[in-house]
Amino acid sequence: MFRWRILAGAFASCTATMAVAQTTTRPTDPVFVRAQALVSDGNGVAGRALIDSVLAATQPSARLYPEALFWRATLASNAADAESDYKHLVVDYPLAPQAEDALLRLAQLELARGDRDGALTHLQRIPRDYPRSKSLARASYWTARVLFEKNDIPNACAANANALSRAAADEIELRNQIQYQGQRCPPPAVSVASIKPPTADATPPAPAAPATAPSTSTETGVSAAKDVKAVDTVPAKAVSPVKTVSSAKTVSPASPVVKTEATPAPAATVSKTATATPSGSTYSVQVAAYNHKPDASKLASSLVKRGYAARVDGDTVPFRVRIGRYSSAGEAEKALVKIRAKHMSGFVVRAPER
């Protein structure tokens, strides 16, 4: 229980840091933006007090009330308070615009304490109850993540592909996460020619035509009777079914079997290039993304002061805050473990070298 409280509390804290930047594109009331900024700057008490004052002055039937509930949950100091407000929102205000995001947050809290089935229950409600939700791509991404943890690779890969197909082109941050997670899926199978080499139980070929029969077909590549005689003078013994089966490797070059034996070769090349790291790129740990560069620069400067090699990547929206440059995904994953130990959230991405 104590371990779950630590993990869930850290998760809720990191979620609050990136709430405006990555979770929703809906217009946010300025008072909630102010509260989020206070919490991000380390003044959590003042930020949460601001939300409490809004709730105290707002009627439960007002449109602003469920939004205030959502932000109080998002900026909560512990997972228990966050879960309570999210459930209040989902049960009492199911038609509020924030209800679908509350379900997503509940699923994340369930996953933080190791309840994968509980997380799936919340995630599956989003496409069922909100089929036109803007959170469908994100819900599919988290569904895939839960299924990967359950080692249900086929369904996880299907959910991840669904997430990528639903993600909008401008949701670059989410698409990066989906594509990185998709690396756990097996590469697509390479199609092989439908003609298979003959086996031991294959039906032997029909006997060759008599040597004296004239040959007028151009499809077999034989255009003269002399060529037919030249071919037929050799395999007199090949008429026997036993001999023909045992000498399947010595079929005439005109047979298409020889071509099919060479087709599987490119498969190795495909499998190697599918996981190769593109030239001119490294790996980094991404911890946030913002629509305004000053916000991204502020977080990066704060991380630098704490000893992290943080920077802002991107000249256009979104502005990504990333830590470190690593030559392999394995090194970046090790760095991510250390970052998570400091109560921060993030994921590994490929970043261009500079």
C-alpha positions in Angstrom: 0.0 0.0 0.0 2.8 2.4 0.9 4.6 1.6 -2.3 1.4 2.3 -4.3 0.9 5.7 -2.6 4.5 6.7 -3.5 4.1 5.6 -7.2 0.6 7.1 -7.6 1.6 10.3 -5.9 4.5 10.8 -8.2 2.4 10.0 -11.2 -0.2 12.6 -10.2 2.5 15.2 -9.6 4.0 14.6 -13.1 0.6 14.6 -14.7 -0.2 18.0 -13.2 3.1 19.4 -14.6 2.1 18.5 -18.2 -1.7 18.9 -17.9 -2.1 22.0 -20.1 0.6 21.1 -22.5 -0.3 17.5 -23.5 -3.8 16.5 -22.3 -6.4 18.7 -23.7 -6.9 21.2 -26.5 -10.1 22.7 -25.0 -10.0 26.4 -23.9 -9.1 26.6 -20.2 -10.4 29.2 -17.8 -7.5 31.6 -16.9 -8.0 30.9 -13.2 -7.1 27.3 -13.7 -4.1 28.2 -15.9 -2.9 30.4 -13.0 -3.4 27.6 -10.5 -1.4 25.2 -12.7 1.4 27.7 -13.1 1.6 28.1 -9.3 1.8 24.3 -8.8 4.4 24.0 -11.5 6.5 26.7 -9.8 6.5 24.7 -6.6 3.7 26.7 -4.8 1.2 23.9 -4.7 -0.5 25.1 -1.6 -1.5 28.4 -3.2 -2.5 26.8 -6.5 -4.8 24.3 -4.8 -6.2 27.0 -2.6 -7.2 28.9 -5.7 -9.1 25.9 -7.0 -10.8 25.4 -3.7 -12.0 29.1 -3.7 -13.5 28.6 -7.1 -15.4 25.5 -6.0 -16.6 27.3 -2.9 -18.0 30.2 -4.9 -19.6 28.1 -7.7 -22.9 26.3 -7.7 -22.7 22.6 -8.4 -25.1 23.0 -11.3 -22.9 25.6 -13.0 -20.8 24.8 -16.0 -17.6 25.8 -14.2 -18.1 23.3 -11.4 -17.1 20.1 -13.1 -14.1 21.9 -14.7 -13.0 23.0 -11.3 -13.4 19.4 -10.0 -11.2 18.2 -12.9 -8.4 20.7 -12.1 -8.5 20.1 -8.4 -8.0 16.4 -9.2 -5.3 17.2 -11.7 -3.4 19.4 -9.2 -4.0 17.2 -6.1 -1.2 16.5 -3.8 -1.9 12.8 -3.5 -3.5 10.1 -5.6 -6.4 9.4 -3.2 -7.7 13.0 -3.5 -7.3 13.0 -7.2 -9.1 9.7 -7.6 -12.0 10.9 -5.5 -12.6 14.0 -7.6 -12.2 12.2 -10.9 -14.8 9.6 -9.8 -17.1 12.5 -8.6 -16.8 14.0 -12.0 -17.4 10.8 -14.0 -20.4 9.7 -11.9 -22.2 13.1 -11.3 -21.2 15.0 -14.5 -20.9 12.3 -17.2 -21.9 14.8 -19.9 -19.2 17.4 -18.9 -16.4 17.9 -21.5 -13.9 16.8 -18.9 -15.5 13.4 -18.1 -13.7 11.5 -20.8 -10.4 12.9 -19.6 -11.3 11.9 -16.1 -11.8 8.3 -17.2 -8.4 8.4 -18.8 -6.8 9.7 -15.6 -8.5 7.1 -13.5 -7.1 4.4 -15.8 -3.6 5.9 -15.3 -4.0 5.8 -11.5 -5.2 2.2 -11.6 -2.2 1.3 -13.7 0.2 3.1 -11.3 -0.9 0.8 -8.5 -0.7 -2.3 -10.7 -4.4 -2.9 -11.3 -4.3 -3.5 -15.1 -7.8 -4.9 -15.3 -9.2 -1.9 -13.5 -7.3 0.4 -15.9 -8.8 -1.5 -18.9 -12.3 -1.1 -17.5 -12.0 2.7 -17.5 -10.3 2.8 -20.9 -12.9 0.7 -22.6 -15.6 3.1 -21.4 -14.2 6.0 -23.4 -14.9 4.6 -27.0 -18.2 3.1 -25.7 -19.6 6.1 -23.9 -17.9 8.9 -25.9 -17.5 7.6 -29.5 -16.7 11.1 -30.8 -14.2 11.9 -28.1 -11.0 13.7 -28.9 -9.3 11.3 -26.5 -9.9 8.2 -28.5 -6.3 8.1 -29.8 -4.9 8.6 -26.3 -7.2 6.0 -24.9 -6.1 3.4 -27.5 -2.5 4.3 -26.7 -3.0 3.6 -23.0 -5.0 0.5 -23.8 -2.0 -0.8 -25.8 0.3 0.1 -22.9 -1.8 -1.9 -20.5 -2.0 -4.9 -22.8 1.8 -4.8 -23.3 2.2 -5.1 -19.6 -0.2 -8.0 -19.6 1.9 -9.6 -22.3 -1.0 -9.7 -24.7 1.1 -8.7 -27.7 -1.3 -9.2 -30.6 -4.1 -7.1 -29.0 -1.6 -4.6 -27.8 -0.2 -4.1 -31.3 -3.8 -3.8 -32.7 -4.7 -1.1 -30.1 -1.4 0.7 -30.8 -2.1 0.7 -34.6 -5.6 2.0 -33.9 -4.2 4.8 -31.8 -1.8 5.8 -34.6 -4.7 5.9 -37.1 -6.8 8.1 -34.8 -4.1 10.5 -33.8 -4.3 13.8 -35.6 -1.3 15.0 -37.7 -0.7 17.9 -35.3 -0.6 15.6 -32.3 3.2 15.2 -32.7 3.8 14.4 -29.1 1.3 11.6 -29.0 2.3 10.2 -32.3 6.0 10.0 -31.0 4.8 8.0 -28.0 2.7 5.6 -30.1 5.4 5.0 -32.7 8.0 4.3 -30.0 5.7 1.9 -28.3 5.0 0.2 -31.6 8.6 -0.9 -31.8 7.6 -3.7 -29.5 5.4 -5.2 -32.2 6.9 -7.8 -34.6 7.6 -6.5 -38.1 5.1 -7.4 -40.8 5.7 -10.7 -42.5 7.4 -10.6 -45.9 5.2 -12.2 -48.6 6.7 -15.3 -50.3 5.9 -16.6 -53.8 2.9 -18.9 -53.9 4.8 -21.6 -55.8 6.6 -23.9 -53.4 9.5 -26.3 -54.1 8.4 -29.9 -54.6 8.5 -32.2 -51.6 9.1 -35.9 -51.3 5.3 -36.7 -51.6 4.8 -34.4 -54.6 3.2 -35.9 -57.7 6.0 -36.7 -60.2 6.0 -34.7 -63.5 4.4 -36.2 -66.6 6.7 -38.1 -68.9 8.3 -36.1 -71.7 6.9 -36.1 -75.1 8.4 -38.5 -77.7 11.6 -37.3 -79.3 10.0 -37.5 -82.8 7.1 -35.2 -81.9 7.5 -31.8 -83.5 7.7 -28.8 -81.1 6.0 -25.6 -82.2 5.5 -24.0 -78.7 7.5 -20.8 -78.0 6.3 -20.7 -74.3 8.7 -23.4 -73.1 11.7 -21.7 -74.8 12.2 -24.7 -77.2 11.8 -23.6 -80.8 13.3 -26.6 -82.8 12.9 -30.3 -82.9 16.7 -30.7 -82.5 16.5 -29.0 -79.2 13.8 -31.4 -78.0 16.0 -34.3 -79.0 18.9 -32.9 -77.2 16.9 -32.6 -74.0 15.2 -35.9 -74.3 18.3 -37.9 -74.9 19.5 -37.4 -71.3 16.7 -38.2 -68.7 15.5 -41.5 -70.0 15.6 -42.7 -66.5 13.8 -39.7 -65.2 10.5 -41.1 -66.4 10.5 -43.4 -63.4 8.5 -41.7 -60.6 11.0 -42.8 -57.9 13.9 -41.3 -59.8 12.1 -38.1 -60.4 11.2 -37.5 -56.8 14.7 -38.2 -55.5 16.3 -35.8 -58.1 14.0 -32.8 -57.4 17.1 -30.5 -57.1 18.1 -31.3 -60.7 14.9 -29.9 -62.4 15.5 -28.2 -65.7 16.3 -24.4 -65.4 13.1 -23.7 -67.3 11.1 -24.7 -64.2 9.9 -21.9 -62.0 11.0 -23.8 -58.9 14.5 -22.5 -59.1 13.2 -18.9 -58.9 11.1 -19.5 -55.8 14.2 -20.8 -53.9 15.9 -17.4 -54.2 12.9 -15.2 -53.1 13.2 -15.6 -49.3 16.7 -14.0 -49.3 15.5 -10.3 -49.1 13.6 -11.1 -45.8 16.8 -10.9 -43.8 17.5 -7.5 -45.2 14.0 -6.2 -44.3 14.2 -7.4 -40.7 17.6 -5.7 -40.2 16.6 -2.4 -41.7 13.3 -2.3 -39.7 15.1 -1.8 -36.4 18.1 0.2 -37.6 18.6 3.6 -36.1 18.4 6.3 -38.7 21.7 8.1 -39.4 22.1 11.5 -37.8 19.8 10.8 -34.8 20.3 10.0 -31.1 18.0 9.0 -28.3 16.7 11.3 -25.6 14.2 11.3 -22.7 11.2 13.6 -23.3 9.5 14.9 -20.2 7.1 17.6 -21.5 5.9 19.5 -24.5 4.4 23.0 -24.6 2.5 25.2 -27.0 4.5 28.2 -25.9 8.3 28.2 -26.0 8.8 30.4 -22.9 7.0 27.7 -20.9 9.3 25.0 -22.3 12.4 27.1 -21.7 11.3 27.7 -18.1 11.0 24.0 -17.4 14.3 23.3 -19.2 16.1 25.9 -17.2 14.7 24.5 -14.0 15.9 21.0 -14.9 19.4 22.3 -15.8 19.6 23.9 -12.3 18.8 20.5 -10.9 21.7 18.9 -12.8 20.0 17.5 -15.9 21.2 18.1 -19.5 17.9 19.5 -20.5 17.1 21.5 -23.6 14.2 22.6 -25.8 13.8 20.9 -29.2 11.7 22.3 -32.0 11.3 25.6 -33.7 7.5 25.3 -34.0 4.7 24.0 -31.8 5.0 21.8 -29.9 8.2 22.8 -28.1 9.6 19.6 -26.5 11.6 19.5 -23.3 14.2 16.7 -23.6 17.0 15.4 -21.4 20.3 14.0 -22.6 21.6 12.5 -25.9 22.2 8.7 -25.9 23.7 6.5 -28.7 21.2 3.7 -28.0 17.7 3.2 -26.8 19.0 1.0 -24.0 21.1 3.8 -22.5 18.1 6.2 -22.8 15.9 3.6 -21.0 18.5 3.4 -18.1 18.4 7.2 -17.9 14.6 7.2 -17.8 14.6 4.8 -14.8 16.8 7.3 -12.9 14.5 10.2 -13.9 11.4 8.4 -12.8 13.1 7.7 -9.4 13.1 11.5 -9.0 9.3 11.6 -9.4 9.3 12.7 -13.0 7.6 11.2 -16.0 8.9 10.8 -19.5 9.5 8.4 -22.4 12.3 7.7 -24.8 12.3 9.3 -28.3 14.6 9.6 -31.2 16.0 13.1 -31.5 18.1 14.7 -34.3 21.7 15.3 -33.7 22.8 18.9 -33.5 
